[in-house]
Amino acid sequence: MLYVVSGIVAGDFYKVPITVAFLISSVYAILTTKGSVNERLAIFARGAGNYNMMLMVWIFILAGAFASSASTMGAVTATVNLALHCLPSAFLLPGIFLASCFISLSIGTSVGTIAALTPVAVGIANSSEVSVPFAIGIVVGGAYFGDNLSFISDTTIMATQTQGCRMSDKFKVNSRIVIPVAVIMMLVYLYIGRNTNVPTDIPEVDFWKVIPYLVVIVTAVCGVNVLLVLLIGLVLSGVIGMVNGQYDLFGWFQSMADGMMGMSELLIMTLLAGGMLEVIRHNRGIDNIIRAITHHINGTRGAEMSIALLVCFINICTANNTVAIMTAGPIANDIANRFGVDKRKSASILDTISCFTQGLLPYGAQILIATGLANEILTKNDLPVTSPIDILTHLYYPLGIGIAICICIWFRLPRKYSSRCSL
């Protein structure tokens, strides 16, 4: 309530730091708990320092170090160029979508993908008959494909850790839900853009710089422990970067440090949320929430829908899909335990619904960043600027995965992961 109300009053949801909202809420949780100060702090510390929270902290640290070192040595640019080089002339629009999907799957962040591809998409739109908002909508939609599926995405990490399932298992469930949507989007974009042309001034690809991302994807899909996956990617990025002269040993260390510091807000939120939710659980607040949400539920279909509605509502309030999963995850885990929902399915619901909701928020960071980058280029070229609402009408993929997950919940799909589990 602090975050939402203050955001409305200020007219900007990013005016109040989410870490401050978590801090004040954590203090309030401790103050309203019975017992001595030491007993209250012990409860909070138990939640902040439990195994799952510490595992998430380590994953975020390594993910930040890997993403920064890979980006510094030019892996993002090389990946963008590789994807664009593979575009046949008749496949420009589906190619942009495919490039956005591949890059986001590789680097694990929708924001990073949007930052990398939006200038390219705007340039392509300006040199063809494609509208700028439509081109940006393609990039933003593809960015959520990887955000939803990538093994180094913070939403994937948060969803799987709160539900206690393996990333590879969640990937198998998720891919069955969203890949058909991505294929449909490819066909739609192929039809719409069948007469457009590919730009010819794309830089050459340095294939060595793409290797860390490819290795991370392959090893993660093979079920290798996520910490080992990130460590392998980190080492490969460092070796390739030093061999190619992008940085020396100390430059690599600095890049790693920058990446870890870039995750500081997420680390703080993770620890505060873990402690706060443990206090809430101690005060039987989680039981009350579950009882209210599941009052009229008597099966797994209703339980899955309640999980979807919960994360959707929190995401609308916070405009942050990672925070929404972090907050709803423990409650969703208890609902899944109580009604026999497969944890792989509940993790998939959390991640997919959060990406659907975040993808359609005009005040979400992703759309705001895309709009800002596009308008910066358009202004320099004396062209009309665009707005988040203009882009919103072209976000087909986020809408598609929202429809797909609702269909999967209602018709109990995929069958293998939708049967009632033993409690």
N, C-alpha and C positions, 0 to 999 in steps of 0.2 A: 504494500500500500504506500509505503514511503517513496519507493522508486516511481510508481505509477502517478501518484498524486503530484509529487514534486515535478515530474516530467511534464504533466499537463499544465501546471501553474507556470512553469518556466517556458513552456511552448517548445521544449526540446528534450527528448528522452535521453539524449547523451549529455545533457547539462549536469546531471547528478551522476557521479561515478558509481558504477554498480558495486564496486568494492566497499564504498562507504555505506551503501544501503545494507549490504551483508554485515558489515561491522556493527552498525547500530542495531540491526535485527538480532545479531548474536548477543550483544550486550543485554538487550531487552529479554531474550530467552533465558539468559543466566539470572537476571534480576528477578524474574517471575517464577523461579524454581525454588522449591523448599529445600532447606538444609543449610549448612554452613557454607561460607564462601569457598573453602577448600573442596568441599564435597561437590559443589556446583561446577567448579573449574575442572575437577577430576572427570565429571561426566562429559563436559565439553571436550576435554583433551582426549578422552577415550574415543569419541567420535571422529575428531580431527585426525587422530593418529592410527586409526584402524588399518588393517591390511589393504583393503581396497583403495582407501584414500592415498596411502603411501605409494601403492602401485601406480595409481593415476599420476601422482606427482612425478615419479621417475619417468613415466611414459611422456608426459608433457615436457620435461626437461630435455630428454633425448630427441623428441620430435622437434622442439625449437632449435636445438643445436644442429640437427641434420638439415632442417629447412633453410636455416640461415647460411650454413656452409655451402650447401648445394646452390643456393641462389647467388651467393657471392662469386662462385667459380663459373657462373654463367649457365647453369643447368636449365633454368626457367626459359631464358632466351633461346637456347638450343632446342628445347622441347617445343616451343612455339614454332620455330622455323621448320622443324622436322614435320610437325603436323600440317603446316601450310604447304610444304613442298609436296605433300601426298595428295593434294587436291586436284582432281580432274576439273576441267573448265565447267562442265555441266553440274558439278557437285559443290559449288561454292558455298551455298547456305548450309547444306548438310555437313559439308567439310568444316565450316566454322563451328558448328555444333559438336562434331566429332572431336575437333581440336580442343574445345573447351572441356568436353568430357574426359579426354585423355590427360590433359594437363592437370585438371582438378583431381583426377584419380591418382596422379603421380605425386603432386605436392600436398594434397590433403587439405586444401583450403579454398573456399569459394572466393574469398576476398582477394587472395593472391592471384587466382586465375582471372578474375575480373580486371584487376589492375594490369595484368600482363596482356590480355587480349582485347580489352575495350578500345585502346588506341588503334589496333589493327582493324577491328570491326568498323570503327568510325571511318577510317581511311578507305576501306573497301566500299562502304556505303556511299561515301562522297564520290567515288569513281565509278559508281554503277547506279542503277535505278532503284536500289534497295534503300528504304527509309532508315534513318539513323536509329530511331527507337526500336524498330524491328530487328536490326542487326545487334543492338545491345541486348535485346530480349533473348536472342539466340545464345549469346555468350553467358548471360546470367543463368539461363535455364541449364545449359551444359555444366556450368560451375557447380550447380547443386547435385548433379549426377555424381561427381567425384566426392563432394562433401558428404554425400549420403553413403558412399561405398568404400572410400579410401581407408586403408588400414592406419594411416597416420592422421586422419581427421579427428579433431577434438570431439566432434559429435559421436563418431563411431567409438572412440575410446570411452567416452562417458557412458554411452548407452550400454556397451558390453560389460563394463566394469560394474555398473549399478545393477545389472541383471545377472551377473555371474556366469556369463557364457563366453566362449571363445570367439575371437574376431572372425576367424575363418568360417565358423558355423553361422554367425550372423550374416556374413557376406553371402553365403549360399542361399539363405532365406531371402535376403534383400534383393539379390540379383534376379530371383525369379519374379519378384514383384515389379521392379523398376526397369529392367532391361527391355521387356516388351513395350513399355511406354517410350523408352528411348528409340527403339526401332520404328515405332509409329511416328515419332517426331522426325526421324530421319526421312521417312517417306513423305511426310507433309512438307518438309523443307525442300526436298528434292523436286516435288511438284511445283512449289511456289517459285523456286529459283532456277528452274530448268533453262532459262535464257540468259543468265548472268555469266560474267567472265571473271577469271582469276587474275589478280595482279601479277606482273612478271618480275617485279623488283624485290624479291624475297632474298635475304642474305643466305649464304651457304650454311649448311648444317655441320656442326662439330659433334659427330656421333659419340665421341668419348664422354662428352658432358651429359649425355642422356642416360648413360649406363647406371648411375646410382638409383635413379627413379625406376628403371626397369627391374633392377635387382630387388629393390624394396617390394615392388608389386608381385614378382614371381615368388620370392621367399615367403611373403605374407600369405599368398594364396595356398602355398604348400603347407601351411600350418605351423611355420617356425614361430617360436616365441617372439612376441612383438618387441620386447626389449632387445633381443638379439638382432631382429630385423633392422631396427633403427640404428643399432651400433654398427652393423655391417654397412648400411648406407652412409653413415657418418664417416667411417674410415675410408670408404671408396671416394667420397666427395673430397676428403682431405688429400688423399694420394693423387687423384686426377688433377685437383686444383694446383697442387705444388709442382707436379710434373709439367703442367701447361703454363706455369708461371703466373697464375691468377693471384696467388698469395704464397708467402713462405710459411714456415712452421708457426711462427708467432702470429702471422696474419690469420692463419686458420684458427688458432686458439682464440683470437679476438672475435672472429666471425661466430664461433661457437658460443662465446660469452654473450654476444649481442643477441643471438637466437634464444638463449636461455633467459636473458633479461626481458626479452619480448614476451615471454610466457608468464611473467611475474604476476600480472593481473589475474590470469587464469589460475595460477597456483594459489594465490591468496583467496580467491573465491572458493576453490576446492576445499581448502582447509577450514575456512569459516563456515561453509555450507555443511561440511561433514560434522563439525562440532555442533552447529545449530540444530541439525536434524536429529542428532543423538539426544540432545536436550528435549526436543519435541517428542521423540520416541519415549524417553524416560517419563515424561508427563502425560503419556498415553494420547498425545495429539495425533500421531499417525493412525492409531486405532479409530479415533473419532472421524478423521478425514475419510478413511476407507469405509467406515460404516455409513457415512453420509453419501459417498459416491456410489456405493454398491447396494444401497438400501433395497432397490427393486431389481437387482441382478440375481439370476439363478443359473447362469451358465457361462461358458468361456466366451461366447460371442459378445455378450453384454460386458464382460470384464475387459475384453480387448477394446471395445468401443469406449469404455470409461477411461482407459489409459490414454487413448487417442484424444479424447475431449479434454482431459486434464492437461496434457502437454501443450495442446493447441491454445488453451486459455492462458496458460502461463507465458507462452511465447508471445501472444498478442500483448500481454501486459508489460513484458520486459524487452521486447524487440531483440531478443538474443536467443538463438536456438540452443546454444551450449548451456546457458543458464537455465533454460526451460527444462532440458534433459537432466541437468544436475539437480534441480529442485524436484521434478516429478519422478525421477528414477527410483529412489528408495520406496516411494509410495507405490509406484507401478510394480516393483519387485514384490511387495507384500500382497498386492492384488493378485499378481500372477501365482504366488504361492497358495493363496486362499482358494482360487478358482481353477487351479490346474492349467494355467496358460503356459505353453512352452516358452522358456526363457529366450530362446532364439527368436521367436515370433514377437515377444514383448519388446526386445531390444530393437528389432526391425521397425515395429510400430513407433516407438519413441523417436528414432532417428528420422524415419520417413515423414511422419506428421510434422516434426519440427522443421524439416527442410521445406515441406509444402507451405507451412504457415509463414516462415521467415521469407520465403521466396515471393510471397504476395503482399508483404508489408511495405507500403510506400515510404515508411519512415525507418525501414531496416537499413543496417549499415551497407549491405551489398548494393542495393539499388541506389542509395545516396552516393556511394563511391563511384558507381558506374555513371550516374548522372553528372557528377562533378568532373570526372575525367573527360567525358564526352563534351561537356560545355566548354571546358578549357580549350579543347582543340577547335570546336566550332567557332568560338569567339575569335581566336587567332585568325581564322579564315573568313571572318565576317559572314558567318552563316547563322541561321536561326537556332537558338538554343532549344534544348528539350527539357522535359520535367519527369519526375518519378511516375506521375500518373500516365504520361505518354508511354513509358516503358511497361507499365503494369499491364496494359491491354495486350502485350505481346509475350507474356510469360506463360507459354503453353506447357512447358515441361513441368514446372512446379504444380500447376493445376492438374496435369495428367497424373502425377504420382499421388496426389491427394485423392483423386477419384479411384485410382488403382488400389490404394490401401483400404479404402472403404469397401470396395468390391471384395477384396480378399478377406476382410473381417466378416462381412455379411454371408458370403458363400463358403466360408471356412477354407480358404486357400492360402498357401499351398497345403494340400491335404496332409502331407507328411508331418508338417509342423503345426497343425491345427487341431489334432485330436487331443482330448483331455489327458493331461499328464497325471501321474500318481502324485499325491501330496506327500 
